[in-house]
């Protein structure tokens, strides 16, 4: 899939590709080079001036690396663990032990599908209460065996379904938020795609919150915000703007701690590179965390969230 | 062809006025006309069908606290506009107007007082203040109220009525879920009781944080309680919602409430529960 604003880029790239094929018979390397310079300029120009809505589109790009892609590309010895021990195994979230660098960690992340079939299997990355309870079970397991927890956020929201409500969607998310605030091991949260509201925060409370460059994280999706506040679906661009949901904006107000660079043109254009940049950052964070004393860790975490907010008296 | 023809276009009723304005209220549920005095004496519950009218902090505080014991905390904390958010009007203007209209500073008030002579700290939300939406002010007020409990050991209560997080504060309002819940974790660590009283309606962020985290979760009858709103669920699933879906009784049946208490019994029941929780037994 090619996004609207990526089109001029892709067209040029195709042109270069065609020229390369001809280059066997013709000497046109000078032209190719010229075109490559042009592409780079164009890409720089496009990607330095992305609107919040364009970033939302990038965050949802169907070829973006998902949780399992990152796990396979940056960890070893991954052992996937299933189920909440109460009701079922929610496929919208995956988790398990993995080695990253020299660290043995618990990785938990929301998982989208890439086509209709896998999206139905993964429920489009929308977790049910069972998913939040599965995640919490894995976090408690990590705590018991003293393993840092890494969570990947990538969800359009918690699933708004009848059964989800029957089984206590609100309670499940609330419980996770509370328990994560006092889990006795380091938690590193990474927003790798969409961070939609309580559904994301349900596995998103941590000591360090990292965010890939072309992601969004907010209290509501721009579409829903538009439909509620503007009473129309047509104001999603304005809503995306108003919500300040991009990484630089969130860094400014202290909701995230660090922005992770993406490959030129977005993570979907080079999964390996995206994973290797993220891997390096996570290892750095793990090393920093390992130096913090346990009780200090929890005090810092609670204080971090206590400090969030703006008011006057 | 009709036999009779109306001589006037419409039958007009707006000149008829046998009920003096402001003396009577009409039950939203059964249509019963209730005299205001009776309505107030009945704690804003319909005497005919038991419908619990939506009320605000002023009413709850007067229902729950022993007379003359309530002291409001942090009354004047108010919103700023950190994102410079504008939809149909700028957020700071919306706040300004809502404050004037409601005579409130934000969607929550907090205070100390006594409930059947037991010192307590109670937070109560006001749904009429931008739909009881939770933003920075709410988070800070709850945090400070909890800090008061941590200092004095008083039991803690939140009376919820909320449509969810306040969109005009974007991600910051989402973080209030973490701010309040992590503070509650601290309270739990000190074994100080926290009772969540859930009223109509409590959805979204409030239910996905403090409202569902009580040592006891108590609801008023027939309150709408859920994560996603019914309209959203219907739209997302295309299914008809079962009868009584997301109402207090439904949540009790599914195991998410400890009990449902009629507003008229609330104070006495809370008193008994607090006595249990605070009783020092020789365990």
Contacts between the chains, C-beta under 8 A, distances in Angstrom:
chain1	res1	chain2	res2	distance
A	158	B	227	6.4
A	158	B	228	7.6
A	159	B	236	8.0
A	160	B	227	7.4
A	160	B	228	3.5
A	160	B	232	4.9
A	160	B	233	4.8
A	160	B	236	4.6
A	160	B	237	7.5
A	161	B	233	6.5
A	161	B	236	7.0
A	161	B	237	5.6
A	162	B	233	6.4
A	162	B	237	6.3
A	162	B	239	6.3
A	162	B	241	6.6
A	162	B	242	7.0
A	162	B	245	7.1
A	164	B	227	7.3
A	164	B	228	7.6
A	165	B	226	5.2
A	165	B	227	6.5
A	165	B	228	6.9
A	165	B	233	6.9
A	165	B	245	7.3
A	165	B	246	5.9
A	166	B	250	7.9
A	166	B	254	5.3
A	167	B	254	7.2
A	168	B	212	7.5
A	168	B	254	6.8
A	168	B	255	7.4
A	168	B	256	4.9
A	169	B	208	7.6
A	169	B	226	7.5
A	169	B	227	3.9
A	169	B	228	7.1
A	170	B	203	7.9
A	170	B	207	3.7
A	170	B	208	4.6
A	170	B	211	7.4
A	170	B	212	5.1
A	170	B	225	7.7
A	170	B	226	6.4
A	170	B	227	4.0
A	170	B	256	8.0
A	171	B	207	8.0
A	171	B	212	4.3
A	171	B	256	5.4
A	173	B	208	4.2
A	173	B	209	7.9
A	173	B	227	6.9
A	174	B	177	7.7
A	174	B	181	6.4
A	174	B	207	7.3
A	174	B	208	5.1
A	174	B	209	5.0
A	174	B	210	7.4
A	174	B	211	7.5
A	174	B	212	4.3
A	174	B	213	5.2
A	175	B	212	7.5
A	175	B	213	7.2
A	177	B	177	5.7
A	177	B	178	5.6
A	177	B	181	4.4
A	177	B	182	7.6
A	177	B	208	7.5
A	177	B	209	6.1
A	178	B	181	4.3
A	178	B	182	7.1
A	178	B	184	6.2
A	178	B	185	5.1
A	178	B	188	8.0
A	178	B	213	5.8
A	179	B	185	7.8
A	181	B	178	6.6
A	181	B	181	6.2
A	181	B	182	3.4
A	181	B	185	5.1
A	182	B	182	7.4
A	182	B	185	4.6
A	182	B	189	7.5
A	197	B	165	7.4
A	197	B	174	6.1
A	197	B	205	7.9
A	198	B	165	7.9
A	198	B	174	7.2
A	198	B	177	6.4
A	198	B	204	7.3
A	198	B	205	6.1
A	198	B	208	4.3
A	198	B	227	7.2
A	201	B	174	5.9
A	201	B	175	8.0
A	201	B	177	5.9
A	201	B	178	6.5
A	202	B	208	7.5
A	205	B	178	5.1
A	205	B	182	7.3
A	217	B	171	6.0
A	218	B	170	5.2
A	218	B	171	4.9
A	218	B	174	6.8
A	219	B	165	4.7
A	219	B	166	7.8
A	219	B	167	6.0
A	219	B	169	7.5
A	219	B	170	5.8
A	219	B	171	6.1
A	219	B	173	5.1
A	219	B	174	4.1
A	219	B	205	7.6
A	220	B	165	7.7
A	220	B	167	5.6
A	225	B	167	5.5
A	228	B	167	6.9
A	229	B	87	4.0
A	229	B	88	7.0
A	229	B	167	6.2
A	230	B	87	6.0
A	230	B	88	6.9
A	238	B	87	7.9
A	239	B	87	7.9
A	242	B	83	6.9
A	242	B	85	5.2
A	242	B	86	6.4
A	242	B	87	6.8
A	242	B	170	7.7
A	243	B	83	7.4
A	243	B	85	7.9
A	243	B	167	7.4
A	243	B	170	4.4
A	243	B	171	7.5
A	244	B	83	4.8
A	244	B	170	5.1
A	244	B	171	7.0
A	245	B	170	6.5
A	245	B	171	6.7
A	250	B	171	5.8
A	253	B	82	6.4
A	253	B	83	8.0
A	253	B	171	7.3
A	253	B	172	6.3
A	255	B	171	4.7
A	255	B	172	6.9
A	255	B	175	6.0
A	301	B	182	7.4
A	302	B	182	4.8
A	302	B	183	7.4
A	302	B	185	7.6
A	302	B	186	6.7
A	305	B	175	6.3
A	305	B	178	4.3
A	305	B	179	4.8
A	305	B	182	5.1
A	306	B	143	6.1
A	306	B	179	6.0
A	306	B	182	7.3
A	306	B	183	7.1
A	308	B	136	7.8
A	308	B	139	7.5
A	308	B	172	6.3
A	308	B	175	4.1
A	308	B	176	7.5
A	308	B	178	7.4
A	308	B	179	5.8
A	309	B	135	7.8
A	309	B	136	3.4
A	309	B	137	7.8
A	309	B	139	5.1
A	309	B	140	5.5
A	309	B	172	6.2
A	309	B	175	7.2
A	309	B	176	6.7
A	309	B	179	6.7
A	310	B	80	5.0
A	310	B	82	4.1
A	310	B	136	5.1
A	310	B	169	7.8
A	310	B	172	6.7
A	311	B	77	5.2
A	311	B	78	6.5
A	311	B	79	6.3
A	311	B	80	6.1
A	311	B	136	4.9
A	311	B	137	5.0
A	311	B	140	5.5
A	312	B	77	7.4
A	312	B	78	6.0
A	312	B	79	8.0
A	312	B	80	5.4
A	313	B	74	7.5
A	313	B	76	5.7
A	313	B	77	5.2
A	313	B	78	7.5
